[in-house]
Amino acid sequence: MDARQLALEALTGANAVSAIAEVRDRGGVWRGTTGVSDLVGEAPVRGDGRFRIGSVTKMFVAATTLQLVGEHRLGLEDSVESHLPGLVPGGQNITVRQLLNHRTGLFDVINESTEIFPAPDDPDGFRNWIARGGLNRTFTQRELVTKSVAHPPHFEPGAQWAYSNTNFSILGLIIEEVTGHSYAQEIRRRILRPLGMTKTSLPGASATIPGPHAHGYWTTVDGVGTPDVIKTDVDVTRHNASWAGSGGEMISTTDDLVRFEKALLRGKLLRPEQQREMTTMLRTDPDSDRLEYGMGLARTPLSCTTVTGHSGAVLGYGTHLWGTADRQVALSYTPRGDTKEQAAQSKAVGGFLEAAFCGSR
């Protein structure tokens, strides 16, 4: 069996519900699937299915922002205050550049609080959140930013690196202020239509994933530390992802994503100066080179090469989009299980990327 298929099946072997992947290079296209589309009907997952891509959305928002920079409609050294007066305390000291490379210090209300989601290890909190209509709540970008900046920042702008979805919520608002159109409209006009990405969408407040798709799940774990542990998989496929907004709301397919990755890394979407800016990487940890970050774009080493792209984790779905000059790889999987099982699934993702980039060279 193909080493990539074996590596992909390690994900479902680690209790993921399903996984689909695509590898594209000069030799052609390889596609693989494993698992079922849902836990009820148990039909095999479809390789052309759509899924939520989470923070891979940031690559699209960053590319759109940098196109505006290349058109001289926006500057990397522009302050947040100059475009969104009064929204962010200290916004006069935060630049567009710092938003793009996560060096603002701004609090992340999505990942650092329970204002949007319950804690992953709180099954009662999750059930209460569902009962209160959490899956259907609509958030605006401005609301997300306001909730975040109500908390003090972690450090002065530019002092260090810390990932924050708030940065890209602000970028979405800046795109709207500069163009007079929503960031979703600009992404469709500038990227999706020119590249023929017909199966990629920005759903806004819609809870539906259009077309064929795998179901996503959230596993509640009760009785931790006792002999009577109970795990329950809750279907969260239909949910309003406006909470993710310009930091992570998009829906796509592996085919569309590798097309985008290829165009982006080959300089088809940006002018040379903005391409250099986007791909100029800084260490996220001064003591490690395991992950570097540019502008909405990360870089990480494998055993045979270094790959550039982004990962995404959104309610019910995990996505990876990575590439080199001559190979693009997209992977989506539907995680489930307790912390230990999901850690094993994350390890299996690393094994698949090794097989996809290094196993057939």
C-alpha positions, 0 to 999 in steps of 0.5 A, spaced: 500 500 500 502 507 498 506 510 504 501 516 504 495 512 504 498 508 510 500 514 514 493 517 512 489 511 515 493 512 522 489 518 523 483 513 523 487 508 527 488 513 532 480 514 533 479 520 528 472 519 524 475 520 517 481 524 513 481 526 506 488 528 503 491 531 496 498 531 494 499 535 488 506 535 484 509 535 477 508 527 477 500 528 478 495 528 483 494 523 489 488 523 493 486 519 499 481 517 504 479 513 510 474 513 515 466 514 514 462 521 513 458 520 519 457 516 525 450 514 524 450 512 516 457 510 516 458 511 509 465 512 506 468 519 506 468 522 500 475 525 497 471 531 494 467 533 500 467 540 503 470 541 510 471 547 515 478 550 514 479 554 520 485 558 521 487 556 514 483 562 512 488 567 515 492 565 508 487 568 504 486 574 509 493 576 509 494 575 501 488 580 500 491 585 505 497 584 502 494 585 495 491 592 498 498 594 500 501 592 493 496 597 490 498 603 495 491 603 498 494 600 505 501 601 508 504 595 513 506 601 517 499 604 518 496 604 525 490 600 527 487 607 529 488 610 523 483 606 520 479 604 526 479 610 530 477 608 537 476 601 537 483 598 540 486 601 546 493 603 544 491 602 537 496 608 535 501 603 536 499 597 533 501 596 525 498 592 520 505 589 519 504 587 527 497 584 526 499 580 520 505 577 524 502 576 530 506 581 534 501 585 537 500 582 544 492 582 543 488 578 548 485 572 544 478 571 546 477 565 542 482 561 545 484 564 552 477 565 555 470 561 555 466 567 553 465 564 546 466 557 547 466 552 554 473 549 556 475 543 552 475 539 559 468 541 561 463 537 559 457 540 563 459 547 560 459 544 553 452 541 554 450 548 557 453 552 551 449 547 547 442 548 551 443 556 550 444 556 543 451 556 542 451 553 536 447 558 532 449 564 536 452 570 531 458 574 532 460 580 528 467 582 527 467 588 531 464 584 537 469 579 537 475 585 537 471 589 543 471 582 547 478 581 546 480 588 547 476 588 554 482 584 556 489 587 557 494 585 552 500 581 554 506 585 552 507 591 548 506 591 540 512 588 537 516 586 543 515 578 542 510 573 538 503 570 540 498 567 536 491 571 536 485 571 532 484 578 534 489 580 529 485 577 523 479 580 526 482 587 526 484 585 519 478 583 516 475 590 519 481 594 515 479 590 509 472 593 509 474 600 511 479 600 505 475 597 500 468 599 502 466 591 501 466 586 506 473 581 507 468 576 504 467 579 498 474 581 497 476 574 498 471 572 493 473 577 487 481 577 488 482 570 489 476 565 489 474 567 482 480 568 479 483 561 481 476 557 479 475 555 487 468 554 486 467 549 492 470 554 497 465 559 501 465 564 506 459 562 510 458 568 514 452 566 519 450 560 515 450 554 519 450 549 513 456 546 509 454 546 502 455 540 498 458 533 500 461 533 507 464 529 513 460 530 519 464 534 525 464 532 532 466 534 539 467 529 544 465 530 551 468 526 557 465 525 563 468 521 569 475 523 568 479 520 573 474 514 575 473 507 573 466 510 569 469 514 564 463 516 559 465 519 552 459 522 548 460 524 540 456 530 539 455 532 532 457 539 531 457 539 523 451 545 523 454 551 527 454 558 525 462 559 525 461 567 525 465 567 531 471 565 527 470 570 522 476 573 518 480 568 522 477 562 520 470 561 517 472 559 510 469 552 507 473 549 502 476 542 499 483 539 498 483 540 491 481 548 491 486 548 497 492 545 493 490 550 487 490 556 492 497 554 495 500 553 488 498 560 486 500 563 492 507 560 493 509 561 486 507 568 486 501 568 482 497 572 487 502 578 490 507 583 487 514 581 488 515 586 494 509 583 498 511 576 496 517 577 500 514 580 506 509 575 506 514 569 506 519 573 510 519 568 517 521 570 524 521 565 529 515 564 534 520 562 539 527 565 540 530 558 542 527 554 537 526 554 529 521 548 529 515 554 527 517 560 524 511 565 522 511 570 516 504 574 514 499 569 515 503 564 513 508 559 517 514 555 516 516 548 519 521 543 518 520 536 516 526 531 515 527 532 508 525 539 507 521 545 510 514 546 508 510 553 508 503 554 509 498 554 515 494 549 520 487 550 522 482 547 528 475 549 528 469 546 531 469 539 529 475 539 523 482 540 523 486 542 516 493 542 514 495 546 508 503 546 506 507 546 500 514 547 497 516 550 490 514 543 487 509 540 491 502 542 495 499 538 500 492 539 503 489 534 509 482 535 513 480 530 518 475 530 523 478 529 530 474 526 536 476 522 543 479 525 549 486 529 550 490 523 549 486 520 543 487 527 540 494 528 541 495 521 537 491 524 532 496 530 531 502 525 531 499 522 526 498 528 522 505 529 522 506 522 520 502 523 514 506 530 512 512 526 512 510 521 508 507 526 503 513 530 502 519 526 504 516 518 503 516 518 495 522 523 494 
